[in-house]
Amino acid sequence: MTVVPAPRRFTVNEPPSELVAGCRRGDRRALETVLRAQSPALERLFMRLTGRRSEVEDLLQNTLIAAIRAFPGFRGEASVRSWLTRLAITTFRDHLRQPERRRRAQLVLISDQEALPDATQVDRQADARRGLARLDAHLEAIAPKKRIAFVLHVVEGYSLEEVATLMKASRTATKSRVFWARRELFGRAGRDAVLRDLLTRDEPW
């Protein structure tokens, strides 16, 4: 099996226009190709937002189903990545508003017959999960709008302008949300070296 190197963090890999056109037509193969490529980033985003692996699968599947239904109306005003992120944010907000209505969604386009990672890869992933688990636990205590803005900007690397667009908010409100989320995290976990390193990184504001 050929191992494809992971893309550099924050690199945006947009699907070719012919694939996007296929998705808009409802072409099954095009949808599977595009959504499979974008799923890891969405899964990572949901893991940062909710901190619960048990909820991530439902959120991801519901987002992908929403994308399949919405693709005919996609006109390319934003990148596919940004468009899917906005759908993910909407899905997450609905999830918070209606927790009693959560149900397991199934998506036949995404096959679960993936190649199993080798032992070394599993170890690296386990170490990374342990290192980020502390951040997830603290993030869960932050109010949703501040949490979403912080995760998108600090963890996912979107600019403040992009976050503002994704959340349909002003840049000022977005910057304020990130600031107060960061401050709350400092207050909750100032003695955590891993979290402190993330919170004190230079910001291109």
trRosetta pair geometry for C-beta under 8 A, 3 or more apart (Angstrom, degrees):
i j d omega theta_ij theta_ji phi_ij phi_ji
1 115 6.0 117 -132 -145 162 163
7 11 4.4 -123 162 65 115 130
7 13 6.0 -127 -87 -34 162 125
8 11 4.7 89 65 -31 78 123
9 157 6.6 139 151 -36 96 153
10 156 7.6 121 -98 161 83 53
10 157 3.9 -81 -96 111 121 160
12 79 6.2 -19 -177 178 136 164
12 81 5.5 -120 -142 11 99 156
13 37 7.0 -105 99 165 121 125
13 81 8.0 106 53 -58 51 126
14 79 5.6 -104 -96 -152 116 104
14 80 5.9 133 -139 22 79 105
14 81 7.0 -97 -89 -13 74 101
15 19 4.3 -92 160 82 120 133
15 20 5.6 147 89 -52 109 84
15 23 8.0 83 88 -18 154 133
15 33 7.3 117 -131 117 132 101
15 34 4.8 -41 -57 -111 162 98
15 37 6.8 138 -76 61 104 149
15 80 5.9 13 19 11 99 162
16 19 4.9 95 63 5 79 102
16 20 7.3 -147 99 -4 42 87
17 20 5.5 -54 -148 38 38 113
17 21 6.2 42 152 -22 69 103
18 21 5.5 -48 -147 35 33 114
18 22 6.5 39 150 -22 62 103
19 22 5.4 -51 -152 34 34 115
19 23 6.6 38 149 -21 65 100
19 30 4.9 170 -157 -148 65 97
19 33 6.0 -99 -145 90 127 128
19 34 5.6 150 152 -63 118 107
20 23 5.5 -49 -152 32 35 114
20 24 6.6 35 150 -19 64 102
20 30 7.8 -150 -45 176 10 125
20 34 7.2 106 -86 -97 56 148
20 74 7.3 -113 -174 109 99 130
20 76 7.0 74 155 -84 150 105
20 80 6.5 -135 -103 -70 112 126
21 24 5.7 -52 -152 34 34 112
21 25 6.6 29 150 -15 65 106
21 30 7.8 -93 76 -152 53 161
22 25 5.7 -59 -150 39 34 108
22 27 3.7 -58 -178 43 92 139
22 29 7.2 -51 163 76 144 80
22 30 2.8 162 109 -56 125 164
22 31 7.5 -130 122 -33 94 62
23 26 7.6 47 -178 -71 32 20
23 27 6.7 -75 -68 47 28 87
23 30 4.9 -131 -54 126 64 113
23 31 5.2 118 -119 -83 81 69
23 34 5.5 -29 -70 23 135 154
23 71 4.5 -106 149 -169 95 143
23 74 7.2 -4 107 45 114 141
24 71 5.4 -139 -93 149 45 89
24 72 5.5 103 -166 -117 66 40
24 74 5.9 -125 -91 56 98 95
25 30 7.6 69 52 42 95 148
25 72 7.7 93 -85 -104 16 82
26 31 7.3 -9 -161 -41 36 130
26 68 7.8 69 -128 -173 75 83
26 71 7.3 150 -79 81 55 121
26 72 6.8 -2 -50 -67 92 102
27 30 4.0 59 86 17 113 114
27 31 6.5 171 86 -14 58 86
28 31 5.8 -60 -148 38 28 110
28 32 6.2 26 157 -19 65 108
28 109 6.5 -155 -161 -115 82 104
29 32 5.8 -54 -146 36 30 111
29 33 6.3 30 156 -20 65 108
30 33 5.8 -57 -147 36 29 111
30 34 6.2 19 160 -11 66 110
31 34 6.2 -61 -142 42 27 103
31 35 5.8 12 168 -6 66 117
31 68 5.9 51 -154 -111 141 92
31 71 7.1 -129 -104 -14 103 168
31 109 5.7 -60 112 -151 110 155
32 35 6.3 -63 -134 46 21 101
32 36 5.8 24 166 -22 62 114
32 109 4.7 -148 -88 179 85 98
32 110 7.1 173 -136 -80 80 50
33 36 6.2 -58 -143 35 19 109
33 37 6.6 15 158 -16 58 110
34 37 6.0 -63 -154 36 28 109
34 38 6.3 9 158 -6 66 114
34 80 6.7 -96 -170 -177 120 153
35 38 5.8 -62 -139 46 33 102
35 39 6.0 56 158 -50 67 98
35 64 5.3 84 -162 -139 134 107
35 67 6.4 150 -101 92 113 143
35 68 7.6 -16 -64 -63 149 89
35 109 6.6 58 61 114 142 131
35 110 6.6 -96 115 -73 118 105
36 39 5.8 -36 -146 3 28 121
36 110 6.3 158 -87 -120 82 86
38 41 6.0 -61 -169 41 58 109
38 42 6.1 52 141 -19 83 110
38 80 6.8 -112 -81 132 144 109
38 81 6.7 -165 -128 -102 112 66
38 84 5.5 68 164 56 145 176
39 42 5.6 -64 -146 42 36 109
39 43 5.9 37 159 -23 72 107
39 60 6.5 65 -153 -169 91 122
39 64 7.1 4 -98 -79 99 125
39 110 6.9 104 -80 -124 155 138
40 43 5.6 -54 -144 36 31 113
40 44 6.3 32 157 -20 65 105
41 44 5.7 -52 -148 36 31 112
41 45 6.4 34 151 -21 63 105
41 81 7.0 -21 100 -141 160 101
42 45 5.5 -51 -148 34 34 114
42 46 6.4 30 155 -16 66 104
42 60 5.7 124 118 -124 112 88
42 63 5.9 -162 -174 97 142 153
42 64 7.9 150 91 -58 163 86
42 84 6.2 -82 -76 146 121 117
42 85 7.5 -152 -100 -92 82 58
42 88 5.4 -160 -142 -89 99 139
43 46 5.9 -56 -149 38 31 108
43 47 6.4 34 152 -23 64 105
43 56 6.0 67 -154 170 76 121
43 60 5.3 8 -88 -91 77 139
44 47 5.6 -53 -148 33 31 113
44 48 6.6 30 154 -17 64 104
44 156 7.9 137 112 -99 110 94
45 48 5.9 -58 -155 36 31 109
45 49 6.3 23 152 -16 66 111
45 85 6.9 -173 -107 -127 170 88
45 88 5.9 55 99 144 140 154
45 151 6.9 111 -152 144 72 125
45 152 7.8 32 -138 -89 111 71
45 156 6.3 23 -100 -83 94 134
46 49 5.5 -58 -142 40 35 110
46 50 5.8 -5 173 11 72 111
46 55 7.5 -144 165 110 112 86
46 56 4.6 133 113 -134 121 82
46 59 4.6 158 -137 96 142 140
46 60 6.0 -117 6 -57 157 83
46 88 6.8 -118 -62 -167 92 116
46 92 6.9 -166 -116 -85 82 113
47 50 6.9 -69 -129 52 21 83
47 51 7.1 76 178 -90 54 26
47 53 7.1 16 -118 -91 97 64
47 56 5.4 8 -74 -99 72 139
47 136 7.0 -59 157 -106 76 130
48 51 7.6 13 -166 -63 17 65
48 132 7.9 -70 -97 176 79 127
48 135 7.8 -27 -136 120 82 114
48 136 6.8 -124 -130 -101 39 85
48 139 6.7 -44 176 119 67 172
48 151 4.5 139 130 -144 126 126
48 155 5.3 161 -142 117 154 163
48 156 7.5 -153 41 -48 163 95
49 92 5.5 -41 143 -138 155 149
49 139 7.6 -114 -129 139 23 130
49 147 6.4 108 -140 136 68 114
49 148 6.5 26 -119 -95 112 71
49 151 5.8 -105 -76 13 73 174
50 55 4.9 -110 154 84 155 130
50 56 6.5 -170 58 -72 130 72
50 59 6.9 -178 -18 -25 146 155
50 92 7.3 -145 -53 -136 102 107
50 95 7.8 -46 -87 119 129 146
50 140 7.3 42 -177 -105 33 95
51 136 3.5 141 -119 171 97 102
51 137 6.3 137 -159 -72 146 37
51 139 6.2 165 -55 70 121 102
51 140 4.6 -70 22 -61 149 114
52 55 4.4 56 89 13 111 108
52 56 7.0 -173 93 -28 58 81
53 56 5.5 -43 -147 12 39 119
53 57 7.9 39 165 -20 62 91
54 57 7.6 -56 -174 20 28 102
55 58 5.9 -61 -162 41 50 109
55 59 6.0 47 147 -20 79 111
55 95 7.3 107 -178 -177 120 141
55 102 7.6 -49 -133 -158 93 154
56 59 5.7 -63 -149 41 32 111
56 60 6.0 30 157 -20 70 109
57 60 5.8 -56 -145 38 29 110
57 61 6.2 24 159 -16 65 109
57 104 7.7 4 110 -135 110 88
58 61 6.0 -58 -144 39 28 107
58 62 6.1 25 159 -17 64 110
58 95 7.8 129 109 -116 111 125
58 102 5.9 55 152 -173 158 105
58 103 7.4 160 -141 89 125 26
58 104 5.9 -96 -98 -110 100 51
58 105 6.3 106 -147 17 67 88
59 62 6.0 -59 -146 39 26 109
59 63 6.3 27 155 -20 63 108
59 88 7.4 62 161 -153 103 82
59 91 5.7 126 -159 131 77 121
59 92 6.3 35 -145 -85 128 73
59 95 6.0 -23 -98 -64 99 156
60 63 5.8 -58 -151 35 29 111
60 64 6.4 25 155 -16 66 107
61 64 5.8 -56 -147 38 32 110
61 65 6.3 33 154 -19 66 105
61 104 7.6 37 60 -173 155 57
61 105 4.1 176 121 81 120 101
61 106 6.8 -25 -166 -91 142 14
61 107 5.1 -162 -147 -16 89 113
61 110 7.9 -132 -110 39 80 139
62 65 5.7 -52 -146 37 32 112
62 66 6.3 35 153 -20 64 105
62 91 5.1 148 105 -147 112 126
62 95 7.8 153 59 -68 156 107
62 105 5.1 126 -72 14 69 152
63 66 5.6 -54 -149 36 31 112
63 67 6.3 35 151 -23 65 104
63 84 7.0 78 164 -171 116 84
63 87 5.4 120 -153 123 87 104
63 88 4.9 16 -121 -94 145 69
63 91 4.7 -94 -76 -16 84 162
64 67 5.4 -49 -147 32 34 115
64 68 6.6 38 153 -21 64 100
64 107 5.2 9 97 -105 129 163
64 109 7.5 -150 158 62 125 119
64 110 6.6 -10 167 -29 168 133
65 68 5.8 -50 -151 31 33 112
65 69 6.6 27 153 -13 64 107
65 105 5.7 -90 -20 165 145 143
65 107 5.9 -136 -64 -90 86 106
66 69 5.9 -61 -152 41 32 109
66 70 5.9 15 157 -9 69 117
66 87 5.1 172 105 -169 126 120
66 90 7.5 -169 170 85 165 120
66 91 6.4 -148 1 -71 150 112
67 70 5.9 -66 -136 46 27 101
67 71 6.1 49 161 -51 66 95
67 84 6.0 8 -98 -114 132 90
67 87 5.7 132 -71 106 82 173
68 71 6.2 -32 -145 -1 25 116
68 107 7.9 166 -20 -139 141 110
68 109 7.2 163 -86 -4 137 150
70 73 5.7 -65 -173 46 65 105
70 74 6.6 83 132 -49 82 90
70 87 6.8 -166 38 -98 154 132
71 74 5.1 -35 -150 0 47 121
74 80 7.7 39 -172 -108 147 77
74 83 6.2 59 -129 -172 114 161
78 82 4.2 -103 164 88 120 124
78 83 5.0 152 84 -58 111 83
78 86 7.5 75 81 -11 162 133
78 165 7.7 163 -103 142 132 133
79 82 4.6 92 55 10 84 100
79 83 6.7 -148 92 -6 42 88
80 83 5.5 -56 -144 39 31 114
80 84 6.1 28 158 -16 66 108
81 84 6.1 -60 -148 39 25 106
81 85 6.3 27 153 -22 62 108
82 85 5.4 -53 -146 35 33 115
82 86 6.5 36 154 -21 65 101
82 162 6.9 -112 -116 -161 121 105
82 165 7.6 -1 -173 104 130 122
82 166 6.5 -125 -163 -86 87 102
83 86 5.9 -53 -155 31 30 111
83 87 6.8 29 148 -15 62 104
84 87 5.5 -51 -151 37 38 113
84 88 6.3 43 148 -24 67 103
85 88 5.3 -51 -148 34 34 116
85 89 6.5 38 152 -21 65 100
85 152 7.4 101 178 -121 132 114
85 158 7.9 145 163 -69 167 143
85 166 5.7 -41 114 -135 113 133
86 89 5.7 -48 -149 31 34 112
86 90 6.6 35 151 -17 63 103
86 166 5.2 -143 -85 -147 82 75
87 90 5.7 -54 -151 37 34 112
87 91 6.3 36 150 -21 66 106
88 91 5.5 -53 -148 36 32 114
88 92 6.3 32 154 -20 65 105
89 92 5.7 -53 -147 36 31 111
89 93 6.4 30 154 -18 65 105
89 148 6.1 81 -132 -155 105 138
89 166 6.2 126 -16 159 154 100
89 167 6.6 -128 -176 -94 159 68
90 93 5.8 -55 -147 37 31 110
90 94 6.4 30 154 -17 64 106
91 94 5.8 -56 -149 37 30 110
91 95 6.3 36 150 -25 63 107
92 95 5.3 -52 -150 33 33 119
92 96 6.6 31 152 -18 64 102
92 144 7.8 168 133 -155 106 114
92 148 7.2 152 95 -96 144 118
93 96 5.7 -53 -151 34 34 109
93 97 6.3 28 153 -16 66 108
93 144 6.9 111 -108 164 75 144
94 97 5.7 -58 -144 40 33 108
94 98 6.1 -22 173 28 69 107
95 98 7.2 -81 -132 59 17 71
95 99 6.9 53 169 -92 59 63
95 102 6.4 51 -140 -91 82 110
96 99 7.0 -4 -148 -57 24 92
96 144 5.7 4 -105 -89 175 148
98 101 4.3 -16 152 30 114 117
98 102 7.4 155 112 -45 79 67
99 102 6.0 -22 -164 -17 46 113
107 110 4.9 37 102 20 114 103
111 114 7.2 146 106 -52 86 69
117 121 3.8 -108 174 91 119 132
117 122 5.5 152 96 -55 113 76
117 125 7.2 80 90 -10 165 138
118 121 5.2 95 55 10 69 103
118 122 7.1 -129 103 -7 36 91
119 122 5.5 -55 -149 35 34 114
119 123 6.4 36 153 -21 67 103
120 123 5.7 -52 -152 33 32 112
120 124 6.5 30 152 -17 65 104
121 124 5.8 -54 -149 36 34 110
121 125 6.3 32 154 -18 66 107
122 125 5.8 -57 -148 39 30 110
122 126 6.3 32 154 -22 65 106
123 126 5.7 -55 -148 34 30 112
123 127 6.5 30 154 -19 64 104
124 127 5.8 -53 -151 34 32 111
124 128 6.4 30 153 -18 65 106
125 128 5.7 -54 -148 37 33 111
125 129 6.3 34 154 -21 66 105
126 129 5.7 -54 -148 35 31 111
126 130 6.4 31 154 -19 65 104
127 130 5.8 -56 -150 35 31 110
127 131 6.3 29 154 -19 65 108
128 131 5.7 -57 -149 37 31 112
128 132 6.3 13 159 -6 67 111
129 132 6.1 -67 -144 46 29 99
129 133 6.2 49 154 -49 66 97
130 133 5.6 -35 -146 3 31 120
131 134 7.5 -57 175 18 33 100
131 194 5.8 -164 -168 -144 85 153
132 135 5.2 -53 -163 39 61 115
132 136 6.1 65 141 -27 81 100
133 136 5.5 -53 -150 33 35 115
133 137 6.5 37 154 -23 67 103
134 137 5.9 -52 -152 31 32 112
134 138 6.7 23 154 -10 64 106
134 189 7.0 133 159 -145 106 146
134 192 5.7 -179 154 -159 143 147
134 194 6.2 108 58 69 135 126
134 195 6.0 -109 116 -46 115 114
135 138 6.0 -64 -152 41 32 105
135 139 6.0 33 154 -24 69 110
135 194 7.3 -102 -45 118 100 109
135 195 5.6 162 -87 -100 81 95
135 198 6.8 23 -101 32 133 163
136 139 5.7 -56 -143 36 29 113
136 140 6.5 39 157 -32 63 101
137 140 6.0 -48 -158 18 28 116
137 141 7.9 23 149 -15 56 100
138 141 6.1 -57 -167 27 42 109
138 142 7.5 44 142 -27 67 101
138 185 5.5 89 143 -131 131 85
138 188 5.1 151 -143 106 110 134
138 189 4.9 -58 -91 -25 152 136
138 192 7.9 -141 -38 23 145 156
138 195 6.7 53 22 -124 155 151
139 142 5.6 -50 -161 19 47 116
139 147 5.6 105 -179 -141 88 106
139 150 7.3 -158 -129 90 103 130
139 151 6.9 70 -153 -70 142 107
139 185 7.4 4 -80 -96 61 117
140 147 7.9 55 -103 -122 19 147
141 184 7.6 -152 104 153 100 123
141 188 6.6 149 70 -110 143 161
142 146 5.2 -112 168 93 108 108
142 147 4.2 143 94 -73 110 92
142 150 6.9 -20 134 22 164 145
142 181 5.2 53 -158 -134 145 90
142 184 5.7 136 -105 91 96 144
142 185 7.1 -23 -66 -59 128 88
143 146 4.9 69 67 22 88 108
143 147 6.5 -164 86 -15 36 95
144 147 5.5 -61 -139 38 26 113
144 148 6.1 25 166 -19 67 105
145 148 6.0 -52 -145 34 28 109
145 149 6.4 25 157 -15 62 108
145 167 7.3 103 -150 -163 85 137
145 169 8.0 105 -165 -64 116 153
145 177 5.7 -99 132 -129 89 137
146 149 5.9 -57 -147 40 30 109
146 150 6.1 30 156 -19 66 110
146 177 4.5 -155 -109 -167 62 85
146 178 7.5 175 -157 -70 72 24
146 180 5.6 -79 -128 86 135 100
146 181 4.0 169 163 -68 101 101
146 184 7.3 70 135 17 148 139
147 150 5.9 -59 -146 38 27 110
147 151 6.2 23 159 -16 65 110
147 181 6.3 158 -80 -125 37 131
148 151 6.0 -58 -144 38 27 108
148 152 6.2 22 161 -15 64 111
148 167 6.4 134 115 -96 126 123
148 177 8.0 -19 66 152 75 142
149 152 6.1 -60 -145 39 26 107
149 153 6.1 9 164 -6 64 116
149 163 5.5 90 -141 170 72 135
149 167 6.4 -27 -81 -37 87 162
149 169 7.9 -49 -88 52 122 150
149 174 5.4 -176 -139 -153 127 72
149 177 3.8 78 44 107 159 127
149 178 5.1 -114 133 -60 109 75
149 181 6.6 175 75 -9 96 144
150 153 6.3 -69 -142 45 23 99
150 154 5.4 -17 -179 17 67 119
150 155 7.3 55 134 -5 70 99
150 177 7.1 -125 -40 134 77 86
150 178 5.3 142 -90 -126 64 65
150 181 3.7 -117 -56 112 135 153
150 182 6.6 171 -122 -52 117 70
150 185 7.7 141 -165 -25 157 135
151 154 7.0 -58 -110 53 16 85
151 155 4.8 -31 -155 36 57 126
151 156 6.2 50 146 -11 68 104
152 155 7.5 11 -31 53 9 84
152 156 5.0 -40 -143 46 38 127
152 158 4.7 -26 162 36 90 129
152 162 7.6 -147 157 106 117 96
152 163 4.6 139 105 -111 130 104
152 166 6.4 -164 -149 70 159 149
152 167 7.7 -159 21 -39 160 112
153 156 7.4 37 -1 53 12 82
153 157 7.7 47 -175 -110 28 6
153 158 5.7 -75 -92 70 47 80
153 159 7.5 14 -127 178 84 11
153 160 6.2 30 -116 -84 127 61
153 163 5.1 -33 -63 -50 94 151
153 174 7.6 135 -57 165 135 105
153 178 5.1 -28 52 -105 154 136
154 178 6.8 146 -34 -151 104 110
154 182 7.3 138 -62 -82 151 104
154 198 6.9 86 161 167 120 98
154 199 7.9 6 -160 -105 150 48
154 201 7.8 135 -153 54 95 118
154 203 7.8 -50 -101 -102 86 112
155 198 7.9 12 -87 -166 77 130
158 162 4.1 -124 -175 92 103 125
158 163 5.0 130 108 -56 123 82
158 166 7.0 -18 179 -3 165 142
159 162 4.6 97 53 6 77 102
159 163 7.0 -142 94 -4 41 86
159 204 7.8 -58 -122 87 89 112
160 163 5.6 -54 -146 38 33 111
160 164 6.2 39 153 -23 66 105
160 171 5.6 74 136 -150 110 90
160 174 5.3 144 -167 109 85 125
160 175 5.6 18 -146 -73 140 84
160 178 7.2 -95 -108 -3 98 148
160 205 6.8 61 -28 -122 140 79
161 164 5.7 -52 -149 33 30 114
161 165 6.6 30 152 -17 62 104
161 171 6.1 -17 -93 -99 61 114
162 165 5.7 -55 -152 36 33 111
162 166 6.2 31 153 -18 67 108
163 166 5.6 -56 -144 39 32 111
163 167 6.0 8 163 1 68 113
163 169 8.0 -28 128 55 77 109
163 174 5.0 139 102 -161 109 136
163 178 7.7 72 104 -55 166 121
164 167 6.3 -69 -140 51 23 95
164 168 8.0 98 164 -81 54 2
164 169 5.2 -109 -145 78 68 73
164 170 6.1 -35 -150 149 124 15
164 171 4.8 -55 -64 -81 158 54
164 173 7.4 116 -121 63 97 88
164 174 4.3 -104 -78 -25 83 148
165 168 7.4 21 -174 -75 29 42
167 174 6.5 144 52 -97 133 105
169 173 4.5 -108 171 85 115 127
169 174 5.3 139 96 -57 118 87
169 177 7.7 35 122 -10 164 138
170 173 4.6 95 56 8 85 100
170 174 6.8 -149 94 -6 45 87
171 174 5.5 -58 -147 39 32 113
171 175 6.1 33 156 -20 68 105
172 175 5.9 -53 -146 36 28 109
172 176 6.4 29 153 -19 62 108
173 176 5.6 -56 -150 37 31 114
173 177 6.4 34 153 -22 65 104
174 177 5.7 -52 -149 33 32 111
174 178 6.5 29 154 -15 64 104
175 178 5.9 -55 -150 38 32 109
175 179 6.2 35 152 -22 66 108
175 205 6.9 96 -131 -142 117 122
176 179 5.6 -54 -147 36 31 114
176 180 6.3 19 160 -11 66 108
177 180 6.2 -60 -143 41 27 101
177 181 6.1 28 157 -19 64 110
178 181 5.8 -57 -145 38 28 112
178 182 6.2 30 156 -20 64 107
179 182 5.9 -60 -153 36 26 110
179 183 6.3 23 152 -19 64 108
180 183 5.4 -49 -142 37 36 113
180 184 6.3 40 156 -20 66 102
181 184 5.8 -53 -148 35 30 110
181 185 6.4 29 153 -17 63 107
182 185 5.8 -58 -150 37 30 111
182 186 6.4 36 150 -23 64 103
182 199 5.6 139 -156 -148 92 97
183 186 5.6 -48 -150 31 33 115
183 187 6.5 32 152 -18 63 105
184 187 5.6 -56 -152 37 33 112
184 188 6.2 22 155 -12 67 111
185 188 5.8 -60 -141 43 32 105
185 189 5.9 -34 179 38 69 105
185 195 6.6 -140 166 175 110 121
185 199 5.9 -167 101 -93 121 133
186 189 7.4 -92 -129 60 14 63
186 190 5.1 44 -179 -83 63 93
186 196 7.9 79 -120 -112 73 73
186 199 5.9 161 -74 165 85 158
187 190 6.7 9 -104 -34 14 108
189 192 4.2 -23 174 13 101 125
189 195 4.6 1 123 88 131 160
189 196 7.6 -143 123 -52 86 74
190 196 6.5 67 -162 -90 45 107
191 196 7.7 -48 -180 -47 4 127
192 195 4.0 41 95 27 118 113
192 196 6.1 166 83 -21 59 87
193 196 5.6 -56 -140 36 27 113
193 197 6.5 32 159 -25 63 103
194 197 6.0 -54 -156 28 28 111
194 198 7.0 24 150 -13 61 105
195 198 5.7 -56 -154 36 37 111
195 199 6.2 29 154 -16 70 111
196 199 5.8 -60 -142 41 31 108
196 200 6.0 12 165 -7 68 116
197 200 6.4 -68 -139 44 22 98
197 201 7.1 46 157 -51 59 90
198 201 6.3 -36 -161 -9 31 112
